[in-house]
Amino acid sequence: MTPLVRRPGIVVVDKPRGPSSHQVAAWVGEILGVPVGHAGTLDPQVSGLLVVMLGRAVRLARLFLGHEKEYVCLMRLHADVDEARVRAGASEFVGRIYQRPPRRSAVKRQLRIRRIHELEVIEVTGRLVLFRVVCDAGTYIRTLCHHVGLALGCGGQMVELRRTRSGAFGEADAVTLHALKDASVRALEGNRDPLDAMVLKIDAAVPDLKRIVIGDRAVDAVCRGAALAGVGVVELPPFKAGETVALATRAGELVALARTLVPSESTGPGRTGLVATPETVFMQPGTYPRGWSRGAR
């Protein structure tokens, strides 16, 4: 199948309950004809946002591993508890908590620390508690429900869970598999607009990352692993040595993530000396023409 997406990108899928995250990502790959990877695994019975990376965008996986998540969860308590007490008990879990992954988890069952940034009880109906939680990546909401139930003295369990945000992506960014399939068919018929709107640029994953704009003649060298020198810089923000920054073209295309070698005040556009070294390259070599040749040298 001819790939429908020729450059790295991201599709945020609204995963339904039932299939595994791996299966959903595989379906996206089959629809678009490109290799894929996914970030932030959801259990089969959990719905919501699943970030699927296309092509070289899979190199963003390490960044997604650290992104905070938001969920809406329905919990069932094992006994009647006063609503005011439920709300007060849930609020005690905001902050640092200790968790051990469930027995059926794929990771080693070691005690870990995670942070609950927000825990809002939306509604209490009898023994059912609907709440919203914003937490660190790797937080087990099933375990959180169990611990809240223990703290209330009655026990509790997760009934249903939906992820509503993953890092910079929210439900407004998500598309269903059916919609993605329909858009792919329209693209094959000559109308790429619906599909192009669903495939997000990879820089959407790092909106807050500082960005160094590099000249067109420096792009291909960076794509091949060369360190960025000041002569290849067009524009740079303030930064310290050792920071992770994005390298982008004048047109706004993300080329790579890089580690700065010097503070910004000691360098600048057109100056000699190295500025940053690429760590994760997304753009394919040859996308931009080489800035030099052996003959020129």
VODRENKE-459765 format. One record per residue (C-alpha): x, y, z; residue number from 1; residue in three letters. Coordinates in nm, 2 decimals, always signed. Example, Ala and Ser with C-alpha at 12.3 -4.5 7.8 and 13.67 -1.06 7.14 Angstrom:
+--------+--------+--------+-----+-----+
|      X |      Y |      Z |   i |  aa |
+--------+--------+--------+-----+-----+
|  +1.23 |  -0.45 |  +0.78 |   1 | ALA |
|  +1.37 |  -0.11 |  +0.71 |   2 | SER |
+--------+--------+--------+-----+-----+
//
This chain:
+--------+--------+--------+-----+-----+
|      X |      Y |      Z |   i |  aa |
+--------+--------+--------+-----+-----+
|  +0.00 |  +0.00 |  +0.00 |   1 | MET |
|  +0.12 |  +0.35 |  -0.09 |   2 | THR |
|  +0.18 |  +0.55 |  +0.23 |   3 | PRO |
|  -0.08 |  +0.82 |  +0.28 |   4 | LEU |
|  +0.14 |  +1.01 |  +0.52 |   5 | VAL |
|  +0.49 |  +1.10 |  +0.39 |   6 | ARG |
|  +0.63 |  +1.29 |  +0.69 |   7 | ARG |
|  +0.64 |  +1.21 |  +1.06 |   8 | PRO |
|  +0.32 |  +1.30 |  +1.24 |   9 | GLY |
|  +0.08 |  +1.22 |  +1.52 |  10 | ILE |
|  -0.27 |  +1.09 |  +1.52 |  11 | VAL |
|  -0.46 |  +1.12 |  +1.85 |  12 | VAL |
|  -0.71 |  +0.83 |  +1.85 |  13 | VAL |
|  -1.02 |  +0.81 |  +2.06 |  14 | ASP |
|  -0.97 |  +0.45 |  +2.16 |  15 | LYS |
|  -1.29 |  +0.25 |  +2.22 |  16 | PRO |
|  -1.33 |  -0.01 |  +2.49 |  17 | ARG |
|  -1.24 |  -0.36 |  +2.38 |  18 | GLY |
|  -0.93 |  -0.37 |  +2.17 |  19 | PRO |
|  -0.58 |  -0.33 |  +2.31 |  20 | SER |
|  -0.37 |  -0.02 |  +2.25 |  21 | SER |
|  -0.14 |  -0.23 |  +2.04 |  22 | HIS |
|  -0.42 |  -0.34 |  +1.82 |  23 | GLN |
|  -0.56 |  +0.02 |  +1.78 |  24 | VAL |
|  -0.21 |  +0.14 |  +1.68 |  25 | ALA |
|  -0.18 |  -0.14 |  +1.43 |  26 | ALA |
|  -0.51 |  -0.05 |  +1.27 |  27 | TRP |
|  -0.39 |  +0.31 |  +1.23 |  28 | VAL |
|  -0.07 |  +0.18 |  +1.06 |  29 | GLY |
|  -0.28 |  -0.04 |  +0.82 |  30 | GLU |
|  -0.51 |  +0.25 |  +0.74 |  31 | ILE |
|  -0.23 |  +0.50 |  +0.66 |  32 | LEU |
|  +0.03 |  +0.25 |  +0.53 |  33 | GLY |
|  +0.31 |  +0.36 |  +0.76 |  34 | VAL |
|  +0.50 |  +0.22 |  +1.06 |  35 | PRO |
|  +0.36 |  +0.33 |  +1.39 |  36 | VAL |
|  +0.41 |  +0.33 |  +1.76 |  37 | GLY |
|  +0.19 |  +0.44 |  +2.05 |  38 | HIS |
|  +0.25 |  +0.62 |  +2.38 |  39 | ALA |
|  +0.07 |  +0.57 |  +2.71 |  40 | GLY |
|  -0.08 |  +0.22 |  +2.70 |  41 | THR |
|  -0.45 |  +0.19 |  +2.79 |  42 | LEU |
|  -0.60 |  -0.13 |  +2.92 |  43 | ASP |
|  -0.85 |  -0.30 |  +2.67 |  44 | PRO |
|  -1.15 |  -0.19 |  +2.88 |  45 | GLN |
|  -1.03 |  +0.17 |  +2.91 |  46 | VAL |
|  -1.13 |  +0.43 |  +2.65 |  47 | SER |
|  -1.00 |  +0.77 |  +2.56 |  48 | GLY |
|  -0.69 |  +0.93 |  +2.41 |  49 | LEU |
|  -0.42 |  +0.71 |  +2.26 |  50 | LEU |
|  -0.13 |  +0.90 |  +2.10 |  51 | VAL |
|  -0.02 |  +0.71 |  +1.78 |  52 | VAL |
|  +0.31 |  +0.82 |  +1.64 |  53 | MET |
|  +0.37 |  +0.79 |  +1.26 |  54 | LEU |
|  +0.71 |  +0.71 |  +1.10 |  55 | GLY |
|  +1.00 |  +0.89 |  +1.27 |  56 | ARG |
|  +0.77 |  +1.05 |  +1.52 |  57 | ALA |
|  +0.81 |  +0.72 |  +1.72 |  58 | VAL |
|  +1.13 |  +0.89 |  +1.85 |  59 | ARG |
|  +0.91 |  +1.11 |  +2.06 |  60 | LEU |
|  +0.81 |  +0.82 |  +2.27 |  61 | ALA |
|  +1.05 |  +0.91 |  +2.55 |  62 | ARG |
|  +0.89 |  +1.25 |  +2.58 |  63 | LEU |
|  +0.54 |  +1.11 |  +2.60 |  64 | PHE |
|  +0.65 |  +0.88 |  +2.88 |  65 | LEU |
|  +0.68 |  +1.19 |  +3.11 |  66 | GLY |
|  +0.36 |  +1.37 |  +3.01 |  67 | HIS |
|  +0.09 |  +1.41 |  +3.27 |  68 | GLU |
|  -0.25 |  +1.25 |  +3.21 |  69 | LYS |
|  -0.61 |  +1.34 |  +3.29 |  70 | GLU |
|  -0.88 |  +1.08 |  +3.34 |  71 | TYR |
|  -1.25 |  +1.07 |  +3.43 |  72 | VAL |
|  -1.32 |  +0.77 |  +3.65 |  73 | CYS |
|  -1.63 |  +0.60 |  +3.79 |  74 | LEU |
|  -1.56 |  +0.43 |  +4.12 |  75 | MET |
|  -1.79 |  +0.21 |  +4.33 |  76 | ARG |
|  -1.76 |  +0.21 |  +4.71 |  77 | LEU |
|  -1.84 |  -0.11 |  +4.90 |  78 | HIS |
|  -2.06 |  +0.06 |  +5.16 |  79 | ALA |
|  -2.26 |  +0.38 |  +5.20 |  80 | ASP |
|  -2.04 |  +0.68 |  +5.28 |  81 | VAL |
|  -2.15 |  +1.04 |  +5.34 |  82 | ASP |
|  -2.08 |  +1.26 |  +5.04 |  83 | GLU |
|  -1.89 |  +1.52 |  +5.24 |  84 | ALA |
|  -1.67 |  +1.25 |  +5.38 |  85 | ARG |
|  -1.61 |  +1.11 |  +5.03 |  86 | VAL |
|  -1.50 |  +1.45 |  +4.90 |  87 | ARG |
|  -1.28 |  +1.52 |  +5.20 |  88 | ALA |
|  -1.12 |  +1.17 |  +5.18 |  89 | GLY |
|  -1.05 |  +1.21 |  +4.81 |  90 | ALA |
|  -0.88 |  +1.55 |  +4.86 |  91 | SER |
|  -0.62 |  +1.38 |  +5.09 |  92 | GLU |
|  -0.47 |  +1.20 |  +4.79 |  93 | PHE |
|  -0.36 |  +1.52 |  +4.61 |  94 | VAL |
|  +0.02 |  +1.54 |  +4.62 |  95 | GLY |
|  +0.28 |  +1.26 |  +4.63 |  96 | ARG |
|  +0.14 |  +0.90 |  +4.67 |  97 | ILE |
|  +0.29 |  +0.56 |  +4.69 |  98 | TYR |
|  +0.18 |  +0.29 |  +4.45 |  99 | GLN |
|  +0.27 |  -0.07 |  +4.36 | 100 | ARG |
|  +0.17 |  -0.18 |  +4.00 | 101 | PRO |
|  -0.12 |  -0.44 |  +4.00 | 102 | PRO |
|  -0.03 |  -0.80 |  +3.97 | 103 | ARG |
|  -0.15 |  -0.82 |  +3.61 | 104 | ARG |
|  +0.06 |  -0.52 |  +3.51 | 105 | SER |
|  +0.34 |  -0.57 |  +3.26 | 106 | ALA |
|  +0.60 |  -0.38 |  +3.47 | 107 | VAL |
|  +0.79 |  -0.49 |  +3.77 | 108 | LYS |
|  +0.59 |  -0.46 |  +4.09 | 109 | ARG |
|  +0.82 |  -0.22 |  +4.27 | 110 | GLN |
|  +0.69 |  +0.05 |  +4.51 | 111 | LEU |
|  +0.69 |  +0.38 |  +4.32 | 112 | ARG |
|  +0.60 |  +0.75 |  +4.39 | 113 | ILE |
|  +0.36 |  +0.94 |  +4.17 | 114 | ARG |
|  +0.20 |  +1.28 |  +4.21 | 115 | ARG |
|  -0.17 |  +1.35 |  +4.19 | 116 | ILE |
|  -0.20 |  +1.71 |  +4.07 | 117 | HIS |
|  -0.58 |  +1.74 |  +4.09 | 118 | GLU |
|  -0.86 |  +1.52 |  +4.21 | 119 | LEU |
|  -1.21 |  +1.66 |  +4.17 | 120 | GLU |
|  -1.51 |  +1.47 |  +4.28 | 121 | VAL |
|  -1.77 |  +1.55 |  +4.02 | 122 | ILE |
|  -2.07 |  +1.36 |  +4.15 | 123 | GLU |
|  -2.17 |  +1.11 |  +4.42 | 124 | VAL |
|  -2.47 |  +0.89 |  +4.36 | 125 | THR |
|  -2.52 |  +0.63 |  +4.63 | 126 | GLY |
|  -2.21 |  +0.42 |  +4.63 | 127 | ARG |
|  -2.10 |  +0.54 |  +4.28 | 128 | LEU |
|  -1.84 |  +0.82 |  +4.27 | 129 | VAL |
|  -1.75 |  +1.01 |  +3.95 | 130 | LEU |
|  -1.42 |  +1.20 |  +3.97 | 131 | PHE |
|  -1.16 |  +1.37 |  +3.75 | 132 | ARG |
|  -0.79 |  +1.32 |  +3.82 | 133 | VAL |
|  -0.48 |  +1.48 |  +3.67 | 134 | VAL |
|  -0.17 |  +1.28 |  +3.75 | 135 | CYS |
|  +0.18 |  +1.18 |  +3.66 | 136 | ASP |
|  +0.23 |  +0.93 |  +3.38 | 137 | ALA |
|  +0.24 |  +0.58 |  +3.51 | 138 | GLY |
|  -0.02 |  +0.64 |  +3.78 | 139 | THR |
|  -0.26 |  +0.34 |  +3.82 | 140 | TYR |
|  -0.61 |  +0.47 |  +3.86 | 141 | ILE |
|  -0.74 |  +0.12 |  +3.95 | 142 | ARG |
|  -0.49 |  +0.12 |  +4.25 | 143 | THR |
|  -0.59 |  +0.48 |  +4.34 | 144 | LEU |
|  -0.96 |  +0.37 |  +4.36 | 145 | CYS |
|  -0.86 |  +0.08 |  +4.59 | 146 | HIS |
|  -0.66 |  +0.31 |  +4.82 | 147 | HIS |
|  -0.94 |  +0.57 |  +4.84 | 148 | VAL |
|  -1.18 |  +0.30 |  +4.94 | 149 | GLY |
|  -0.94 |  +0.18 |  +5.21 | 150 | LEU |
|  -0.90 |  +0.53 |  +5.34 | 151 | ALA |
|  -1.28 |  +0.57 |  +5.36 | 152 | LEU |
|  -1.29 |  +0.24 |  +5.56 | 153 | GLY |
|  -1.52 |  +0.06 |  +5.32 | 154 | CYS |
|  -1.32 |  -0.05 |  +5.02 | 155 | GLY |
|  -1.36 |  +0.06 |  +4.66 | 156 | GLY |
|  -1.30 |  -0.04 |  +4.30 | 157 | GLN |
|  -1.28 |  +0.11 |  +3.96 | 158 | MET |
|  -1.59 |  +0.06 |  +3.74 | 159 | VAL |
|  -1.50 |  +0.26 |  +3.43 | 160 | GLU |
|  -1.22 |  +0.48 |  +3.31 | 161 | LEU |
|  -1.16 |  +0.72 |  +3.03 | 162 | ARG |
|  -0.85 |  +0.92 |  +2.95 | 163 | ARG |
|  -0.94 |  +1.28 |  +2.85 | 164 | THR |
|  -0.59 |  +1.43 |  +2.82 | 165 | ARG |
|  -0.24 |  +1.32 |  +2.74 | 166 | SER |
|  +0.02 |  +1.59 |  +2.77 | 167 | GLY |
|  -0.07 |  +1.87 |  +2.53 | 168 | ALA |
|  -0.35 |  +1.67 |  +2.36 | 169 | PHE |
|  -0.71 |  +1.68 |  +2.47 | 170 | GLY |
|  -1.04 |  +1.53 |  +2.35 | 171 | GLU |
|  -1.07 |  +1.81 |  +2.08 | 172 | ALA |
|  -0.77 |  +1.66 |  +1.91 | 173 | ASP |
|  -0.90 |  +1.30 |  +1.91 | 174 | ALA |
|  -1.05 |  +1.12 |  +1.61 | 175 | VAL |
|  -1.22 |  +0.79 |  +1.59 | 176 | THR |
|  -1.09 |  +0.50 |  +1.38 | 177 | LEU |
|  -1.40 |  +0.52 |  +1.16 | 178 | HIS |
|  -1.34 |  +0.89 |  +1.09 | 179 | ALA |
|  -0.97 |  +0.81 |  +1.01 | 180 | LEU |
|  -1.07 |  +0.54 |  +0.77 | 181 | LYS |
|  -1.32 |  +0.76 |  +0.60 | 182 | ASP |
|  -1.06 |  +1.03 |  +0.56 | 183 | ALA |
|  -0.81 |  +0.79 |  +0.42 | 184 | SER |
|  -1.06 |  +0.68 |  +0.15 | 185 | VAL |
|  -1.12 |  +1.04 |  +0.06 | 186 | ARG |
|  -0.75 |  +1.10 |  +0.04 | 187 | ALA |
|  -0.71 |  +0.81 |  -0.21 | 188 | LEU |
|  -0.99 |  +0.97 |  -0.41 | 189 | GLU |
|  -0.80 |  +1.30 |  -0.43 | 190 | GLY |
|  -0.93 |  +1.50 |  -0.13 | 191 | ASN |
|  -0.65 |  +1.51 |  +0.13 | 192 | ARG |
|  -0.79 |  +1.79 |  +0.34 | 193 | ASP |
|  -0.98 |  +1.57 |  +0.61 | 194 | PRO |
|  -0.68 |  +1.35 |  +0.66 | 195 | LEU |
|  -0.43 |  +1.63 |  +0.67 | 196 | ASP |
|  -0.64 |  +1.79 |  +0.95 | 197 | ALA |
|  -0.63 |  +1.47 |  +1.15 | 198 | MET |
|  -0.25 |  +1.41 |  +1.12 | 199 | VAL |
|  -0.09 |  +1.66 |  +1.36 | 200 | LEU |
|  +0.27 |  +1.79 |  +1.31 | 201 | LYS |
|  +0.51 |  +1.64 |  +1.56 | 202 | ILE |
|  +0.59 |  +1.98 |  +1.71 | 203 | ASP |
|  +0.24 |  +1.98 |  +1.85 | 204 | ALA |
|  +0.37 |  +1.73 |  +2.11 | 205 | ALA |
|  +0.63 |  +1.98 |  +2.24 | 206 | VAL |
|  +0.45 |  +2.32 |  +2.24 | 207 | PRO |
|  +0.64 |  +2.45 |  +2.54 | 208 | ASP |
|  +0.99 |  +2.35 |  +2.43 | 209 | LEU |
|  +1.23 |  +2.63 |  +2.35 | 210 | LYS |
|  +1.29 |  +2.65 |  +1.98 | 211 | ARG |
|  +1.61 |  +2.74 |  +1.78 | 212 | ILE |
|  +1.54 |  +2.84 |  +1.42 | 213 | VAL |
|  +1.81 |  +2.72 |  +1.19 | 214 | ILE |
|  +1.90 |  +2.82 |  +0.83 | 215 | GLY |
|  +1.80 |  +2.60 |  +0.53 | 216 | ASP |
|  +2.17 |  +2.53 |  +0.46 | 217 | ARG |
|  +2.22 |  +2.38 |  +0.81 | 218 | ALA |
|  +1.91 |  +2.15 |  +0.80 | 219 | VAL |
|  +2.05 |  +1.85 |  +0.61 | 220 | ASP |
|  +2.37 |  +1.85 |  +0.82 | 221 | ALA |
|  +2.17 |  +1.83 |  +1.14 | 222 | VAL |
|  +1.96 |  +1.55 |  +0.99 | 223 | CYS |
|  +2.28 |  +1.36 |  +0.94 | 224 | ARG |
|  +2.39 |  +1.40 |  +1.30 | 225 | GLY |
|  +2.61 |  +1.71 |  +1.28 | 226 | ALA |
|  +2.63 |  +1.95 |  +1.57 | 227 | ALA |
|  +2.47 |  +2.29 |  +1.52 | 228 | LEU |
|  +2.71 |  +2.58 |  +1.50 | 229 | ALA |
|  +2.63 |  +2.95 |  +1.54 | 230 | GLY |
|  +2.67 |  +3.01 |  +1.17 | 231 | VAL |
|  +2.37 |  +2.79 |  +1.11 | 232 | GLY |
|  +2.14 |  +2.97 |  +1.36 | 233 | VAL |
|  +1.88 |  +3.22 |  +1.25 | 234 | VAL |
|  +1.71 |  +3.28 |  +1.58 | 235 | GLU |
|  +1.74 |  +3.16 |  +1.93 | 236 | LEU |
|  +1.57 |  +3.20 |  +2.27 | 237 | PRO |
|  +1.74 |  +3.24 |  +2.60 | 238 | PRO |
|  +1.86 |  +2.90 |  +2.73 | 239 | PHE |
|  +2.12 |  +2.74 |  +2.96 | 240 | LYS |
|  +2.38 |  +2.49 |  +2.87 | 241 | ALA |
|  +2.25 |  +2.13 |  +2.89 | 242 | GLY |
|  +1.88 |  +2.22 |  +2.81 | 243 | GLU |
|  +1.67 |  +2.02 |  +2.57 | 244 | THR |
|  +1.55 |  +2.24 |  +2.28 | 245 | VAL |
|  +1.38 |  +2.20 |  +1.95 | 246 | ALA |
|  +1.56 |  +2.28 |  +1.62 | 247 | LEU |
|  +1.32 |  +2.40 |  +1.36 | 248 | ALA |
|  +1.33 |  +2.54 |  +1.00 | 249 | THR |
|  +1.23 |  +2.89 |  +0.90 | 250 | ARG |
|  +0.91 |  +2.73 |  +0.78 | 251 | ALA |
|  +0.84 |  +2.60 |  +1.13 | 252 | GLY |
|  +0.91 |  +2.23 |  +1.06 | 253 | GLU |
|  +1.06 |  +2.04 |  +1.35 | 254 | LEU |
|  +1.40 |  +1.90 |  +1.25 | 255 | VAL |
|  +1.53 |  +1.75 |  +1.58 | 256 | ALA |
|  +1.55 |  +1.77 |  +1.96 | 257 | LEU |
|  +1.89 |  +1.88 |  +2.07 | 258 | ALA |
|  +2.10 |  +1.94 |  +2.38 | 259 | ARG |
|  +2.25 |  +2.28 |  +2.42 | 260 | THR |
|  +2.63 |  +2.29 |  +2.46 | 261 | LEU |
|  +2.66 |  +2.66 |  +2.58 | 262 | VAL |
|  +2.43 |  +2.92 |  +2.73 | 263 | PRO |
|  +2.25 |  +3.15 |  +2.48 | 264 | SER |
|  +2.44 |  +3.46 |  +2.60 | 265 | GLU |
|  +2.77 |  +3.31 |  +2.48 | 266 | SER |
|  +2.65 |  +3.25 |  +2.12 | 267 | THR |
|  +2.42 |  +3.39 |  +1.86 | 268 | GLY |
|  +2.32 |  +3.38 |  +1.49 | 269 | PRO |
|  +2.62 |  +3.38 |  +1.26 | 270 | GLY |
|  +2.88 |  +3.34 |  +1.54 | 271 | ARG |
|  +3.15 |  +3.07 |  +1.54 | 272 | THR |
|  +3.14 |  +2.78 |  +1.78 | 273 | GLY |
|  +2.90 |  +2.49 |  +1.85 | 274 | LEU |
|  +2.56 |  +2.57 |  +2.00 | 275 | VAL |
|  +2.38 |  +2.23 |  +2.03 | 276 | ALA |
|  +2.41 |  +1.87 |  +1.94 | 277 | THR |
|  +2.11 |  +1.67 |  +1.80 | 278 | PRO |
|  +1.98 |  +1.39 |  +2.02 | 279 | GLU |
|  +1.66 |  +1.29 |  +1.84 | 280 | THR |
|  +1.63 |  +1.36 |  +1.46 | 281 | VAL |
|  +1.29 |  +1.35 |  +1.30 | 282 | PHE |
|  +1.34 |  +1.49 |  +0.95 | 283 | MET |
|  +1.47 |  +1.26 |  +0.69 | 284 | GLN |
|  +1.81 |  +1.34 |  +0.54 | 285 | PRO |
|  +1.77 |  +1.48 |  +0.19 | 286 | GLY |
|  +1.45 |  +1.67 |  +0.27 | 287 | THR |
|  +1.65 |  +1.99 |  +0.24 | 288 | TYR |
|  +1.95 |  +2.03 |  +0.00 | 289 | PRO |
|  +2.29 |  +1.99 |  +0.14 | 290 | ARG |
|  +2.45 |  +2.32 |  +0.24 | 291 | GLY |
|  +2.79 |  +2.21 |  +0.12 | 292 | TRP |
|  +2.96 |  +1.96 |  -0.11 | 293 | SER |
|  +3.30 |  +1.79 |  -0.12 | 294 | ARG |
|  +3.38 |  +2.00 |  -0.43 | 295 | GLY |
|  +3.30 |  +2.32 |  -0.24 | 296 | ALA |
|  +3.52 |  +2.22 |  +0.05 | 297 | ARG |
+--------+--------+--------+-----+-----+
//
